[in-house]
Amino acid sequence: MQDQPHHGDAPSPGRSRRDAALFLWKWVQAPTRIGSVWPSGRSLGRAMAAQLDLSVPGAIVELGAGTGPITATLLQSGVPPERFLALERDPAMAAVLRQRFPAIRVIEGDAGELPALMQAEGVETLSAIVSCLPLVSLPRSLVRRVVEGGFEILHPDGRFIQFTYGVVSPIPLRHFAVQGRRVCRVWRNVPPAAVWRYTRVPGVAVARDRG
């Protein structure tokens, strides 16, 4: 994807400090729900944006958008605002997103309820899911709801894009009939992160077992 006119400029030093303070406070309140004490960086956003295929029909949704660092980079990379939705369960962060990105739809809700949330927005098909959720620290039941619900409305050629700070797949492949591979590691992010891309196994239901 080529760079397009900015829909969100690089954050000012003051904004970066405010975002970091908000992330730190939210992490102290619920460390398993916030994946890092620092917002993700531009390099990671570009790496995730590079995995999108805008020729696949449908909307693009970002899960766990936070204060919008990945959101801004996705828009700068050419994602059309009219196709883009940002999902954030924390009210304070959702309010920041609405202020910073008035051209996109910001949804305050739980990623485990993705099909119902998309139906309420009139979205029938997703071209891609860009997930910033800390899947490795979430309850297994919630991870299952996120993955199964996401693939339920993901286009057959759509992609589920996830980053992680760990070394193994953040989606446990033994529990789901999806194909996944690590496409890159972003050393410039703080902390360094890996980007994984997942697609469905043709002709096989995503739910493999309940173990």
MARTORKE-239560 format. One record per residue: residue number from 0; x, y, z of N, C-alpha, C in turn. Coordinates in Angstrom, 1 decimal. Layout:
BEGIN
NUM,X,Y,Z,X,Y,Z,X,Y,Z
...
END
This chain:
BEGIN
0,0.8,-1.2,0.0,0.0,0.0,0.0,0.9,1.2,0.0
1,0.5,2.2,-0.8,1.3,3.4,-0.9,0.8,4.5,0.0
2,1.7,5.4,0.5,1.2,6.4,1.4,0.3,7.4,0.7
3,-0.8,7.8,1.4,-1.8,8.7,0.9,-1.8,9.9,1.8
4,-2.5,11.0,1.4,-2.6,12.2,2.2,-3.1,11.8,3.6
5,-2.5,12.5,4.6,-2.7,12.1,6.0,-4.1,12.4,6.4
6,-4.7,11.5,7.2,-6.0,11.7,7.9,-5.7,11.9,9.4
7,-4.5,11.8,9.8,-4.1,12.0,11.2,-2.6,12.2,11.2
8,-2.1,13.4,11.6,-0.7,13.7,11.5,0.0,13.0,12.7
9,1.3,13.0,12.6,2.2,12.4,13.7,1.9,13.2,15.0
10,1.8,12.4,16.1,1.4,13.0,17.4,2.5,14.0,17.8
11,2.1,15.1,18.4,3.1,16.0,19.0,3.7,15.4,20.2
12,4.8,15.9,20.7,5.4,15.4,21.9,4.4,15.5,23.1
13,3.6,16.6,23.2,2.7,16.7,24.2,1.6,15.6,24.2
14,1.1,15.3,22.9,0.1,14.3,22.8,0.7,12.9,23.1
15,1.9,12.7,22.7,2.6,11.4,23.0,2.7,11.2,24.5
16,3.0,12.2,25.2,3.1,12.1,26.7,1.8,11.8,27.3
17,0.7,12.5,26.8,-0.6,12.3,27.3,-1.1,10.9,27.0
18,-0.8,10.4,25.8,-1.2,9.0,25.5,-0.5,8.0,26.4
19,0.8,8.2,26.6,1.6,7.3,27.4,1.0,7.3,28.8
20,0.7,8.5,29.3,0.2,8.6,30.7,-1.2,7.8,30.8
21,-2.0,8.0,29.7,-3.3,7.3,29.8,-3.1,5.8,29.7
22,-2.2,5.3,28.8,-2.0,3.9,28.7,-1.5,3.4,30.0
23,-0.5,4.1,30.7,0.0,3.6,31.9,-1.1,3.5,33.0
24,-1.9,4.5,33.0,-3.0,4.5,34.0,-4.0,3.3,33.8
25,-4.3,3.1,32.5,-5.2,2.0,32.2,-4.6,0.7,32.4
26,-3.3,0.6,32.2,-2.5,-0.7,32.5,-2.5,-1.0,33.9
27,-2.3,0.0,34.8,-2.3,-0.2,36.2,-3.7,-0.7,36.7
28,-4.8,-0.1,36.1,-6.1,-0.5,36.4,-6.4,-2.0,36.0
29,-6.0,-2.3,34.8,-6.3,-3.7,34.2,-5.2,-4.2,33.3
30,-4.1,-4.7,33.9,-2.9,-5.1,33.1,-3.2,-6.2,32.1
31,-4.2,-7.0,32.3,-4.4,-8.1,31.4,-5.2,-7.6,30.2
32,-5.9,-6.4,30.3,-6.7,-5.9,29.2,-5.9,-4.9,28.3
33,-4.8,-4.3,28.9,-4.0,-3.4,28.1,-2.7,-4.1,27.8
34,-2.3,-4.3,26.5,-1.2,-5.1,26.2,0.2,-4.5,26.5
35,0.3,-3.2,26.7,1.5,-2.5,26.9,1.3,-1.2,27.7
36,2.3,-0.8,28.4,2.2,0.5,29.1,2.5,1.6,28.1
37,2.9,1.3,26.9,3.2,2.4,25.9,2.3,2.1,24.7
38,1.8,3.2,24.0,1.1,3.1,22.8,2.0,2.5,21.7
39,1.4,1.8,20.7,2.2,1.2,19.6,2.8,2.3,18.7
40,3.9,2.0,18.0,4.6,3.0,17.2,4.2,3.0,15.7
41,4.7,4.0,15.0,4.4,4.1,13.6,5.0,2.9,12.8
42,6.2,2.4,13.2,6.8,1.3,12.4,5.9,0.1,12.5
43,5.3,-0.2,13.7,4.4,-1.3,13.8,3.1,-1.1,13.0
44,2.6,0.1,13.0,1.4,0.4,12.2,1.7,0.2,10.7
45,2.8,0.7,10.2,3.1,0.5,8.8,3.3,-1.0,8.5
46,3.8,-1.8,9.4,4.0,-3.2,9.1,2.6,-3.9,9.1
47,1.7,-3.5,9.9,0.4,-4.1,9.9,-0.4,-3.6,8.6
48,-0.2,-2.3,8.3,-0.9,-1.8,7.1,-0.4,-2.5,5.8
49,0.8,-2.9,5.8,1.4,-3.6,4.6,0.7,-5.0,4.3
50,0.0,-5.5,5.3,-0.6,-6.8,5.2,-2.1,-6.7,4.6
51,-2.6,-5.5,4.5,-3.9,-5.3,4.0,-4.0,-5.5,2.5
52,-5.1,-6.0,2.0,-5.4,-6.1,0.6,-6.7,-5.4,0.4
53,-6.7,-4.1,-0.1,-7.9,-3.3,-0.2,-8.8,-3.8,-1.4
54,-8.3,-4.7,-2.2,-9.1,-5.2,-3.3,-10.2,-6.2,-2.8
55,-10.0,-6.7,-1.6,-11.0,-7.6,-1.0,-12.1,-6.7,-0.5
56,-13.3,-7.0,-0.9,-14.5,-6.2,-0.5,-14.8,-6.3,1.0
57,-15.4,-5.2,1.5,-15.8,-5.2,2.9,-15.1,-4.1,3.7
58,-15.5,-4.0,4.9,-15.0,-3.0,5.8,-13.7,-3.5,6.5
59,-12.9,-2.6,7.0,-11.7,-2.9,7.8,-12.0,-2.4,9.3
60,-11.8,-3.3,10.2,-12.0,-3.0,11.6,-10.8,-3.2,12.4
61,-10.5,-2.2,13.3,-9.4,-2.3,14.2,-9.9,-2.6,15.6
62,-9.4,-3.7,16.2,-9.8,-4.1,17.5,-8.8,-3.6,18.5
63,-9.4,-2.9,19.6,-8.5,-2.4,20.6,-7.7,-1.2,20.1
64,-8.4,-0.2,19.6,-7.7,0.9,18.9,-7.0,1.8,19.9
65,-7.3,1.8,21.1,-6.6,2.6,22.1,-6.8,4.1,21.8
66,-5.7,4.8,21.8,-5.8,6.3,21.5,-5.5,6.6,20.0
67,-5.3,5.5,19.2,-5.2,5.7,17.8,-3.9,5.7,17.1
68,-2.8,5.3,17.6,-1.5,5.3,16.9,-1.5,4.4,15.6
69,-2.1,3.2,15.8,-2.2,2.3,14.6,-3.3,2.8,13.7
70,-4.4,3.4,14.2,-5.4,4.0,13.4,-4.9,5.0,12.5
71,-4.1,5.9,13.0,-3.5,7.0,12.2,-2.7,6.5,11.1
72,-1.9,5.5,11.4,-1.0,4.9,10.4,-1.7,4.2,9.3
73,-2.8,3.5,9.7,-3.6,2.8,8.7,-4.3,3.8,7.7
74,-4.8,4.9,8.3,-5.4,5.9,7.4,-4.3,6.6,6.5
75,-3.2,6.8,7.1,-2.1,7.4,6.3,-1.6,6.5,5.2
76,-1.8,5.2,5.4,-1.3,4.2,4.4,-2.3,4.0,3.3
77,-3.5,4.6,3.4,-4.4,4.5,2.3,-5.8,3.8,2.6
78,-6.0,3.4,3.8,-7.3,2.9,4.1,-8.4,3.9,4.0
79,-9.4,3.8,3.2,-10.4,4.8,3.1,-11.2,4.9,4.4
80,-11.4,6.2,4.9,-12.1,6.4,6.1,-13.5,5.8,6.1
81,-14.2,5.8,5.0,-15.5,5.3,4.9,-15.6,3.8,5.0
82,-14.5,3.1,4.9,-14.5,1.7,5.1,-13.9,1.3,6.4
83,-13.5,2.2,7.2,-12.8,1.9,8.4,-13.6,2.1,9.7
84,-13.5,1.1,10.6,-14.1,1.2,11.9,-13.1,0.9,13.0
85,-13.2,1.7,14.1,-12.3,1.5,15.2,-13.1,1.0,16.4
86,-12.7,-0.1,17.0,-13.4,-0.7,18.1,-12.6,-0.5,19.4
87,-13.1,0.1,20.4,-12.4,0.3,21.7,-13.4,0.1,22.8
88,-13.1,-0.7,23.8,-14.0,-1.0,24.9,-13.9,0.1,26.0
89,-12.8,0.8,26.1,-12.6,1.7,27.2,-13.2,3.1,26.8
90,-14.1,3.6,27.6,-14.8,4.9,27.2,-13.9,6.1,27.0
91,-12.8,6.2,27.9,-11.9,7.3,27.8,-11.2,7.3,26.5
92,-10.7,6.1,26.1,-9.9,6.0,24.9,-10.8,6.1,23.7
93,-12.1,5.6,23.7,-13.0,5.8,22.6,-13.3,7.3,22.4
94,-13.4,8.0,23.5,-13.6,9.5,23.4,-12.5,10.2,22.7
95,-11.2,9.7,23.0,-10.1,10.3,22.3,-10.1,10.0,20.8
96,-10.5,8.8,20.5,-10.6,8.4,19.1,-11.6,9.2,18.3
97,-12.7,9.4,18.9,-13.8,10.2,18.2,-13.3,11.7,18.0
98,-12.5,12.2,18.9,-12.0,13.6,18.8,-11.0,13.6,17.7
99,-10.1,12.6,17.6,-9.0,12.7,16.7,-9.3,12.2,15.3
100,-10.3,11.4,15.2,-10.6,10.8,13.9,-12.1,10.9,13.6
101,-12.6,12.1,13.3,-14.0,12.4,13.1,-14.5,11.7,11.8
102,-13.7,11.4,10.9,-14.1,10.8,9.6,-14.4,9.3,9.6
103,-14.0,8.6,10.7,-14.3,7.2,10.8,-15.3,6.9,11.9
104,-15.8,5.7,11.9,-16.8,5.2,12.9,-16.0,4.6,14.1
105,-16.2,5.2,15.2,-15.6,4.6,16.5,-16.8,3.9,17.2
106,-16.5,2.7,17.6,-17.5,1.9,18.3,-17.0,1.6,19.7
107,-17.7,1.8,20.7,-17.4,1.5,22.1,-18.0,0.2,22.4
108,-17.2,-0.9,22.5,-17.8,-2.2,22.8,-16.7,-3.2,22.9
109,-17.1,-4.5,23.1,-16.3,-5.6,23.4,-16.0,-6.4,22.1
110,-14.8,-6.7,21.8,-14.4,-7.4,20.6,-15.0,-8.8,20.6
111,-15.3,-9.3,21.7,-16.0,-10.7,21.8,-17.4,-10.7,21.2
112,-17.9,-9.5,21.0,-19.3,-9.3,20.4,-19.2,-8.8,19.0
113,-18.1,-9.0,18.3,-17.9,-8.4,17.0,-19.0,-8.6,16.0
114,-19.6,-9.8,15.8,-20.6,-9.9,14.8,-21.8,-9.0,15.1
115,-22.2,-9.0,16.4,-23.4,-8.2,16.7,-23.1,-6.7,16.6
116,-21.9,-6.3,16.9,-21.5,-4.9,16.8,-21.5,-4.5,15.3
117,-21.0,-5.3,14.5,-20.9,-5.0,13.0,-22.3,-5.0,12.4
118,-23.2,-5.9,12.9,-24.6,-5.9,12.4,-25.3,-4.6,12.7
119,-25.0,-4.1,13.9,-25.6,-2.9,14.4,-25.2,-1.7,13.5
120,-24.0,-1.8,12.9,-23.4,-0.8,12.1,-23.8,-1.0,10.6
121,-24.5,-2.0,10.3,-24.8,-2.3,8.9,-23.7,-2.9,8.1
122,-22.7,-3.5,8.8,-21.6,-4.1,8.1,-21.8,-5.6,8.0
123,-21.9,-6.1,6.8,-22.1,-7.6,6.6,-20.8,-8.4,6.4
124,-19.8,-7.7,5.8,-18.6,-8.4,5.5,-17.4,-7.6,5.9
125,-16.3,-8.2,6.4,-15.1,-7.5,6.7,-14.0,-7.9,5.7
126,-13.3,-7.0,5.2,-12.2,-7.2,4.4,-11.0,-7.6,5.2
127,-10.8,-7.0,6.4,-9.7,-7.3,7.2,-10.0,-6.9,8.7
128,-9.4,-7.7,9.6,-9.4,-7.3,11.0,-8.0,-7.0,11.4
129,-7.8,-5.9,12.0,-6.5,-5.5,12.5,-6.6,-5.5,14.0
130,-6.0,-6.4,14.6,-6.2,-6.6,16.1,-4.9,-6.1,16.9
131,-5.2,-5.2,17.8,-4.2,-4.7,18.7,-4.5,-5.3,20.1
132,-5.3,-6.3,20.2,-5.7,-6.9,21.5,-4.6,-7.7,22.1
133,-4.4,-7.8,23.4,-3.4,-8.6,24.0,-3.9,-10.1,24.1
134,-4.0,-10.8,23.0,-4.7,-12.1,23.0,-4.0,-13.1,24.0
135,-2.7,-13.0,24.1,-2.0,-14.0,24.9,-2.4,-13.8,26.4
136,-2.8,-12.7,26.8,-3.2,-12.5,28.2,-4.7,-12.5,28.5
137,-5.5,-12.6,27.5,-6.9,-12.7,27.6,-7.4,-14.1,28.0
138,-8.6,-14.2,28.6,-9.1,-15.5,28.9,-9.4,-16.3,27.6
139,-9.2,-17.6,27.7,-9.3,-18.4,26.5,-10.7,-18.3,25.9
140,-11.7,-18.2,26.7,-13.1,-18.1,26.2,-13.3,-16.8,25.4
141,-12.6,-15.7,25.8,-12.7,-14.5,25.1,-12.0,-14.6,23.8
142,-10.8,-15.2,23.8,-10.0,-15.3,22.6,-10.8,-16.1,21.5
143,-11.5,-17.2,22.0,-12.3,-18.0,21.1,-13.4,-17.2,20.5
144,-14.1,-16.3,21.3,-15.1,-15.5,20.8,-14.6,-14.5,19.8
145,-13.5,-13.9,20.0,-12.9,-12.9,19.1,-12.5,-13.6,17.8
146,-11.8,-14.7,17.9,-11.4,-15.4,16.6,-12.6,-16.0,15.8
147,-13.4,-16.7,16.5,-14.6,-17.3,15.8,-15.5,-16.2,15.3
148,-15.8,-15.2,16.1,-16.7,-14.2,15.7,-16.1,-13.4,14.5
149,-14.8,-13.1,14.6,-14.1,-12.4,13.5,-14.2,-13.1,12.2
150,-13.8,-14.4,12.2,-13.9,-15.2,11.0,-15.3,-15.4,10.5
151,-16.2,-15.4,11.4,-17.6,-15.5,10.9,-18.1,-14.5,9.9
152,-17.6,-13.3,10.1,-18.0,-12.2,9.2,-16.8,-11.7,8.3
153,-15.7,-12.4,8.3,-14.5,-12.0,7.5,-14.8,-12.6,6.1
154,-14.5,-11.8,5.1,-14.6,-12.3,3.7,-13.7,-13.6,3.5
155,-14.1,-14.5,2.7,-13.3,-15.7,2.5,-11.8,-15.4,2.1
156,-11.6,-14.3,1.5,-10.2,-13.9,1.2,-9.7,-12.9,2.1
157,-10.4,-12.6,3.2,-10.0,-11.6,4.2,-8.8,-12.1,5.1
158,-8.3,-11.1,5.8,-7.1,-11.4,6.6,-7.4,-10.9,8.0
159,-6.9,-11.7,9.0,-6.9,-11.3,10.4,-5.4,-11.0,10.7
160,-5.2,-9.7,11.1,-3.8,-9.3,11.3,-3.6,-9.0,12.8
161,-2.7,-9.5,13.4,-2.5,-9.4,14.8,-1.0,-9.2,15.1
162,-0.7,-8.3,16.1,0.6,-8.2,16.6,0.8,-8.8,18.0
163,2.0,-9.1,18.3,2.3,-9.7,19.6,3.7,-9.3,20.0
164,3.9,-9.3,21.3,5.3,-9.1,21.9,6.0,-10.4,22.1
165,5.2,-11.5,22.0,5.8,-12.8,22.2,6.5,-13.4,21.0
166,6.9,-14.7,21.2,7.6,-15.4,20.1,6.8,-16.4,19.4
167,5.6,-16.8,19.9,4.8,-17.8,19.3,3.5,-17.1,18.8
168,2.7,-17.9,18.0,1.5,-17.4,17.5,0.6,-16.9,18.6
169,0.0,-15.7,18.6,-0.9,-15.2,19.6,-2.3,-15.9,19.5
170,-2.6,-16.4,18.3,-3.8,-17.3,18.2,-3.3,-18.7,18.2
171,-3.8,-19.5,19.2,-3.4,-20.9,19.3,-3.9,-21.7,18.2
172,-3.0,-22.0,17.2,-3.5,-22.6,16.0,-4.0,-24.0,16.2
173,-3.6,-24.7,17.3,-4.1,-26.0,17.5,-5.6,-26.1,17.8
174,-6.2,-24.9,18.2,-7.6,-24.8,18.6,-8.4,-24.3,17.4
175,-7.8,-23.8,16.3,-8.6,-23.2,15.3,-8.1,-23.6,13.9
176,-9.0,-23.8,13.0,-8.7,-24.2,11.6,-8.4,-23.0,10.8
177,-7.3,-22.3,11.2,-6.9,-21.1,10.4,-5.4,-21.3,10.1
178,-5.0,-20.6,9.1,-3.6,-20.6,8.7,-2.9,-19.3,9.2
179,-1.8,-19.4,9.8,-1.1,-18.3,10.3,0.4,-18.3,10.2
180,0.9,-17.2,9.9,2.4,-17.1,9.9,2.9,-15.7,10.3
181,4.0,-15.7,10.9,4.7,-14.4,11.3,5.2,-13.8,10.0
182,4.8,-12.6,9.7,5.2,-12.0,8.5,6.4,-11.0,8.7
183,6.6,-10.5,9.9,7.7,-9.7,10.2,7.9,-9.4,11.6
184,9.0,-9.0,12.0,9.3,-8.5,13.4,9.7,-7.0,13.3
185,9.1,-6.2,14.1,9.3,-4.8,14.1,10.2,-4.4,15.3
186,11.5,-4.3,15.0,12.5,-4.1,16.1,12.4,-2.6,16.6
187,11.9,-1.7,15.8,11.9,-0.3,16.2,10.7,0.0,17.1
188,9.8,-0.9,17.2,8.7,-0.6,18.2,9.2,-0.8,19.6
189,8.5,-0.1,20.5,8.9,-0.3,21.9,7.7,-0.8,22.7
190,7.8,-2.1,23.2,8.9,-3.1,22.9,8.8,-3.7,21.5
191,9.8,-4.3,21.0,9.8,-5.0,19.7,8.6,-5.9,19.6
192,8.0,-5.9,18.4,6.7,-6.7,18.2,6.8,-7.5,16.9
193,6.0,-8.6,16.9,5.9,-9.4,15.7,4.5,-9.2,15.1
194,4.4,-9.2,13.8,3.1,-9.2,13.1,2.8,-10.5,12.5
195,1.6,-11.0,12.8,1.1,-12.3,12.3,-0.1,-12.1,11.4
196,-0.2,-12.9,10.3,-1.3,-12.8,9.4,-2.0,-14.2,9.3
197,-3.3,-14.1,9.5,-4.1,-15.3,9.6,-5.2,-15.3,8.5
198,-5.4,-16.5,7.9,-6.5,-16.6,6.9,-7.2,-18.0,7.2
199,-8.4,-18.1,6.7,-9.1,-19.3,6.9,-8.6,-20.5,6.1
200,-8.8,-21.7,6.6,-8.5,-22.9,5.8,-9.7,-23.1,4.9
201,-9.5,-23.1,3.6,-10.6,-23.2,2.7,-11.5,-24.5,2.9
202,-12.8,-24.3,3.0,-13.7,-25.5,3.2,-13.7,-26.1,4.6
203,-13.1,-25.4,5.6,-13.0,-26.0,6.9,-13.6,-25.0,7.9
204,-14.4,-25.4,8.8,-15.0,-24.5,9.8,-13.8,-24.0,10.7
205,-13.9,-22.7,11.1,-12.8,-22.2,11.9,-12.7,-22.9,13.3
206,-13.9,-23.2,13.9,-13.9,-23.8,15.2,-13.4,-25.2,15.1
207,-12.3,-25.5,15.7,-11.7,-26.9,15.6,-12.1,-27.8,16.8
208,-12.0,-27.2,18.0,-12.3,-28.0,19.1,-12.7,-27.1,20.3
209,-13.0,-27.6,21.4,-13.3,-26.8,22.6,-12.2,-27.0,23.7
210,-11.1,-27.5,23.3,-10.0,-27.7,24.3,-9.3,-26.5,24.6
END
